[in-house]
Amino acid sequence: MHTSPLLLSLLLPTLTNSHLFDSCSGAPSTPTDANPKIYLLRADQSSEISQDDLFTASAYAGLLSRDPSSPQLAVIQKDADLAWFASPSDGTPSGSWQVKSVSSLEEILTNIPCSGCGYALAELRSNSTTAAINYAAGTEASLVATDSNKDLLEQHGVQMAIDLTEVAALDPEWALNSGLEFSDRVSVLQTPSSFVALSDLAVKCRALTWWGVNGDCKEAAIAPKALSLLDPADGDAVVIGWGGGDDPEWGCVHAASAYGAAGVIAADWALNLAALGNLPAAASQADARGVEEKEEEPTGKHTVSFLMSDGDNVQWLLNDWSFTEDNWWNSPDRGSVPLGWTLSPSLAALAPTALAQIYGSKTDNDQFLAGPSGAVYSFPNDIPEEVAGKNAEETAYWMKAAGHSVVNVIADSDGVGGGTPDTMKWLLGEDQVESVFLYDFNGYAGLEGEIDFVGGKPVIGGRFSLWSPDFYDVQGLADALMGLENLEDGGSSDGYSLIPVHAWSHSVSDVLAVAQLLEQDGRFDVVLPDELVRRVNAFVKQ
Ligand SMILES: *[C@@H]1O[C@H](CO)[C@@H](O)[C@H](O)[C@H]1NC(C)=O
C-alpha cells in the first residue's frame, strides 16, 4: 500500500520531541484502525439552532476530540465547513470516516450521552463565556451552558458544576486564579463575543483562553501571565486565535515571538479544528517537486517570481481563500500564471484533510511556500536565542510534513538585527530549508531585492510589493520592473525580483495582468519560486 509522505510523517512516533498540538490528544488515528464517526451539527440547514446551543456544542466537540477514537462532533455553518469533512477522492463526506448529520443539541446529547459530565453556566458574550470555556478546558468532563439550554442538559443527566454568571463582573483573569490547570503548549486568543470558533480546540488542548485590550494581546494585563503558562523549550508552544480589534498583528506576534513561542496562528474564525485535527489525511500528498535539469547559463532575461501573502492565516485558508471569493485559490485565473502561495505548515497538524484537498487541486503553476514565518506566524528575529534553534527545528519538521522547501519570513524591523539576512541563520541551518524569502514587517519590500547568502543558502528580499494603495498597482509594478537598471544581469541580484502580492488588495487576476505586461515587454521570465531559487543558486555570485 502506498503511504504518502504526509501521512507517514504524521504517524511517526515522536520519540524525544513533541510537536505542535501533539499535547492535545492521542496520536492521530489511521484510516484503517479508527474509522471515527463524526456528527455534523447542520447549522447551515437549520435556522433553529441557537447561538447558545452552538456554544455548548463547540465545547462538547472539544471534549470528545480529546479521544480521537470516540465519536467526534463538528459545527457546520456553511459549505466550506462541510467540505473539509469530505473524502478527498470523491468530494463527498465518506471514506475512512463516517459522518452523520444532526440538527439539534438534543439530538447530539441523545446520540452521544455525556456521562459523568457537569456544566459551567455562563451568560453569552459576557466575560463569563470565556470563563466557562476555561472551566471546561481545565477540567476532565465539563460542558458549558446558558440559561436557555441548561434544562436540556439536565434532562440528559448533565448537572451544573459551577455557576459563572454569579460573577457577572468577571475578571478576565478569573481562570488563572481558579486553581484550574492549563496546557503549557497551547494558548488560545479569543474574545468573549466569539464562542463557537476555537472553543472546541481550547477544550481539546486544555488551553487557557484569553483576549487582549482592543485586540492587542501585548497590552492586556493578562498577556504576560497567559504567555508564562507556556513552556517554549521544545519549540512547540503556540498561541492560536487573534486579538480582535484594529491592528493587533504586530503586538500579538511580537509578544509571542519574544516570549519564545512558535508564534501566533490566526484562526479566530476557524471552525472545528478539534475534530479536523483528528481526521486522518486519507489521500494526502506532499507538495514535492522533482528537480529538473535546466539550462546552465542565465537566460538573459529578468527572472520574476510572485508570492501571494497571508497564507499563515488558517481561518482564511479554511474559509474565503479557498471557497467564497474568486480572488485567490478559487480564482478562474489560477494556473494561468506561475504563482507562489504562502501556506502555514501548521495546517498539516490542524486540518490534514484540508491540506490534502488543497494539494489535490494544485496546478503546475502553483507552488506552496511555508509561512510566514515558519510553521507558525512569528518574527524569527524576535525569538530568544536559547529557543531559536528549537523553533527552527519545529518549522523544519512541519515544512517536511507539508512538503515545503522555501520559507517566507516576515521579520520585525524593530527586532534583533532589524531582521537582516544574517538573523535567518537558525532557519537556514535546517536541511529542509533551502531558502528564505525575507520581508520586513512594514511593506515587505524593504530589502529592495537584495540577495544574500547565509550558510551558503540564498536569502531573497522582496523587490516591489503589489500592494495598493500603499505601494504598487498593476501598471505601476510593471513600469517599476521595466525601469530597473541592469535588469538582465543574471549574475547578480539585479537580474531577479521577488514580488510580494498583498492578498487584501490584489488577486490572481492582477498577477496575471502584470505577467502579461512583462511578457509584452519581452525582457522578463515569470517563474515559480523554486525556479527563482534554482537560478539564484546557479548564477548569482556569492
Ligand atoms: C471583562 O473583561 C474586560 C477586559 O477585556 C474588562 O475590562 C471588564 O471589566 C470585564 N467585565 C466585567 C463585567 O468585569
Residues whose N, C-alpha, C, O or C-beta is under 5 A from the ligand:
A	BS01	LIG	N127 A168 A169 L170 D171 P172 G212
